[in-house]
Amino acid sequence: MSRRAASITPELLLRAYRAGLFPMAESRGTDRIFWLDPEWRGVLPLDGFHLPRSLARTLRRGGFSVTADRAFAEVIAGCAEPAPGREDTWINPEIEALFTALHRMGHAHSLEVWLQGELVGGLYGVRIGGAFFGESMFSRATDASKVALVHLVARLRMGGFRLLDTQFITAHLARFGAVEIPRAEYRRRLAEALEAPARWLPSPDPAALAAEFAALRAAG
């Protein structure tokens, strides 16, 4: 289900997320933005995340470095750029401006993946209470966006988050354990997560982060 969005402010955007809605533009080149409230919602259970062995090896090799909230504008721009199989995008300039404003307010966050000093991948999303609403990710190097996703899950688990909303489910996300749940179940989980105390961890203790990766490997 979707409907045309009226003039949107960052405050309205936060209220919409609390109600279970999220915005998307028709395309990069249009100013038409719609609110979506899908009948089935994609979520990635934080206690059911599957870490593939090949990706665990990539993490152990340590070729990438990962930061948080250091290049939000660059990450959302990377998510908006064309990519193979995704020549257009739902992230138009108004979406970029709104989420950048949320970032300045402390409600939107990014993870950046670097290789030899170059930004090669990342993701961004919105945080309210113990819920994190994943918006988009991008990759310019093999496994870069996957590394960002693993770091996100680890940090959310460490910070006490209850819900990782992926909006829709793709074969890529299903590989990591993402599932679809009906709208009513999503709203129940969302209500619980919004009231849960949670902390966003931009710079977690490296030893604690390594221990969380080990826990994910053992569980997966």
C-alpha positions as CSV (number, residue, x, y, z in Angstrom):
1,M,0.0,0.0,0.0
2,S,1.3,3.5,-0.9
3,R,0.1,7.0,-1.1
4,R,1.5,10.3,-2.3
5,A,3.4,12.2,0.4
6,A,2.6,15.8,1.1
7,S,5.4,18.2,2.0
8,I,7.8,16.3,4.3
9,T,9.8,17.6,7.2
10,P,12.3,15.6,9.2
11,E,9.9,15.7,12.2
12,L,7.1,14.3,10.0
13,L,9.5,11.6,8.7
14,L,10.2,10.5,12.3
15,R,6.5,10.3,13.1
16,A,5.9,8.2,9.9
17,Y,8.6,5.7,10.9
18,R,7.0,5.4,14.4
19,A,3.7,4.6,12.6
20,G,5.3,1.9,10.4
21,L,5.5,4.0,7.2
22,F,8.6,4.9,5.1
23,P,9.1,7.1,2.0
24,M,10.4,6.3,-1.5
25,A,10.7,8.5,-4.6
26,E,9.4,7.1,-7.9
27,S,12.9,7.6,-9.4
28,R,16.1,9.7,-9.0
29,G,14.8,12.3,-11.4
30,T,11.4,13.0,-10.0
31,D,10.1,14.9,-7.0
32,R,7.2,12.5,-6.4
33,I,7.6,10.8,-3.0
34,F,5.2,8.2,-1.7
35,W,4.6,6.7,1.8
36,L,4.8,2.9,1.8
37,D,3.1,0.5,4.2
38,P,3.6,-2.9,2.7
39,E,1.4,-5.8,3.6
40,W,4.5,-7.9,4.2
41,R,7.6,-6.4,5.8
42,G,11.2,-7.5,5.6
43,V,13.1,-7.8,8.9
44,L,16.5,-9.2,9.7
45,P,16.3,-10.9,13.1
46,L,19.3,-9.8,15.2
47,D,19.3,-13.2,17.0
48,G,19.0,-15.1,13.8
49,F,21.6,-13.5,11.6
50,H,23.5,-15.9,9.4
51,L,27.2,-15.1,8.7
52,P,28.5,-17.0,5.7
53,R,31.9,-18.6,6.1
54,S,33.4,-16.8,3.2
55,L,32.4,-13.5,4.6
56,A,33.7,-14.5,8.1
57,R,37.1,-15.1,6.4
58,T,36.9,-11.7,4.8
59,L,36.3,-10.1,8.2
60,R,39.2,-12.1,9.7
61,R,41.6,-10.9,7.0
62,G,40.9,-7.4,8.0
63,G,41.5,-5.7,4.6
64,F,38.7,-3.2,5.1
65,S,38.4,-0.6,7.8
66,V,34.9,0.5,9.0
67,T,33.8,3.7,10.5
68,A,30.5,5.2,11.6
69,D,28.9,8.6,10.9
70,R,32.1,10.0,9.3
71,A,30.9,10.4,5.7
72,F,27.1,10.3,5.8
73,A,26.5,12.5,2.8
74,E,29.0,10.4,0.8
75,V,27.3,7.2,1.8
76,I,23.8,8.3,0.8
77,A,25.2,9.7,-2.5
78,G,26.9,6.3,-3.1
79,C,23.5,4.6,-2.5
80,A,21.9,6.9,-5.0
81,E,24.3,6.4,-7.8
82,P,23.6,3.9,-10.6
83,A,24.9,0.4,-10.3
84,P,24.8,-2.7,-12.5
85,G,21.3,-4.0,-12.3
86,R,20.1,-0.8,-10.7
87,E,20.3,1.9,-13.2
88,D,17.8,4.1,-11.4
89,T,17.1,4.6,-7.7
90,W,14.4,5.7,-5.3
91,I,16.7,8.2,-3.6
92,N,16.1,11.6,-5.1
93,P,17.6,14.9,-3.9
94,E,14.7,15.6,-1.5
95,I,15.3,12.2,0.1
96,E,19.0,12.9,0.4
97,A,18.3,16.3,2.0
98,L,15.7,14.8,4.5
99,F,17.9,12.0,5.7
100,T,21.0,14.3,5.9
101,A,18.9,16.5,8.2
102,L,18.0,13.5,10.3
103,H,21.7,12.7,10.5
104,R,22.4,16.2,11.8
105,M,19.6,15.6,14.4
106,G,21.2,12.4,15.5
107,H,18.5,10.1,14.1
108,A,20.2,8.8,11.0
109,H,23.5,7.0,10.9
110,S,25.9,5.6,8.4
111,L,28.6,2.9,8.3
112,E,31.5,3.5,5.9
113,V,33.7,0.8,4.5
114,W,37.2,1.9,3.4
115,L,39.9,0.2,1.4
116,Q,43.3,1.9,1.3
117,G,41.8,5.2,2.3
118,E,39.0,5.1,-0.3
119,L,35.3,4.8,0.4
120,V,34.2,1.6,-1.2
121,G,30.9,0.8,0.4
122,G,28.5,1.5,3.2
123,L,24.9,1.8,4.4
124,Y,22.7,4.2,6.2
125,G,19.5,4.1,8.2
126,V,17.3,5.7,10.8
127,R,17.4,5.0,14.5
128,I,14.4,5.5,16.9
129,G,14.6,3.8,20.3
130,G,15.6,0.2,19.9
131,A,14.6,0.1,16.2
132,F,16.9,0.6,13.3
133,F,15.4,1.1,9.8
134,G,17.9,0.1,7.2
135,E,17.5,2.3,4.1
136,S,20.1,1.4,1.5
137,M,23.6,0.2,0.9
138,F,26.2,0.4,-1.8
139,S,29.4,-1.4,-2.8
140,R,32.3,-0.5,-5.1
141,A,34.4,-3.4,-4.0
142,T,33.7,-7.1,-3.5
143,D,32.0,-7.7,-0.1
144,A,32.1,-4.1,0.9
145,S,28.4,-3.7,1.6
146,K,28.3,-7.1,3.2
147,V,31.0,-6.1,5.6
148,A,29.0,-3.0,6.5
149,L,25.9,-5.1,7.1
150,V,27.8,-7.4,9.5
151,H,29.2,-4.4,11.4
152,L,25.7,-3.0,11.6
153,V,24.2,-6.2,13.1
154,A,27.1,-6.5,15.5
155,R,26.7,-3.0,16.8
156,L,22.9,-3.2,17.0
157,R,23.2,-6.4,19.1
158,M,25.8,-4.8,21.4
159,G,23.7,-1.7,21.8
160,G,20.5,-3.6,22.8
161,F,18.5,-3.0,19.7
162,R,15.4,-5.1,19.2
163,L,14.5,-4.6,15.5
164,L,16.3,-4.3,12.2
165,D,13.8,-3.3,9.6
166,T,14.9,-4.0,6.0
167,Q,11.6,-2.8,4.5
168,F,11.6,-5.4,1.7
169,I,13.3,-8.7,1.4
170,T,15.8,-9.6,-1.4
171,A,17.7,-12.8,-2.2
172,H,20.8,-11.0,-0.9
173,L,19.2,-10.2,2.5
174,A,17.6,-13.7,2.7
175,R,21.1,-15.2,2.6
176,F,21.8,-13.5,5.9
177,G,18.5,-14.6,7.5
178,A,16.1,-11.9,6.6
179,V,12.4,-12.9,6.6
180,E,9.0,-11.4,5.8
181,I,6.4,-10.9,8.4
182,P,2.8,-9.6,8.1
183,R,2.0,-6.0,8.7
184,A,0.3,-6.6,12.0
185,E,3.2,-8.6,13.4
186,Y,5.6,-5.9,12.2
187,R,3.7,-3.2,14.0
188,R,3.7,-5.3,17.2
189,R,7.5,-5.7,17.0
190,L,7.9,-2.1,16.1
191,A,5.9,-0.9,19.1
192,E,8.1,-3.0,21.5
193,A,11.3,-1.9,19.8
194,L,10.4,1.8,20.0
195,E,10.1,1.6,23.8
196,A,13.3,-0.4,24.3
197,P,16.4,1.3,25.6
198,A,19.2,1.1,23.1
199,R,22.5,2.8,22.3
200,W,24.1,3.6,18.9
201,L,27.7,2.6,19.2
202,P,29.8,4.6,16.6
203,S,33.1,3.5,18.1
204,P,32.6,0.2,20.0
205,D,35.5,-1.4,21.9
206,P,37.5,-3.4,19.3
207,A,37.8,-6.4,21.6
208,A,34.0,-6.4,22.3
209,L,33.3,-6.0,18.6
210,A,35.6,-9.0,17.7
211,A,33.8,-11.0,20.4
212,E,30.5,-10.2,18.7
213,F,31.8,-11.3,15.3
214,A,32.9,-14.6,16.9
215,A,29.4,-15.0,18.4
216,L,27.8,-14.4,15.0
217,R,30.2,-16.9,13.4
218,A,29.3,-19.5,16.0
219,A,25.5,-18.9,15.6
220,G,25.7,-18.9,11.8
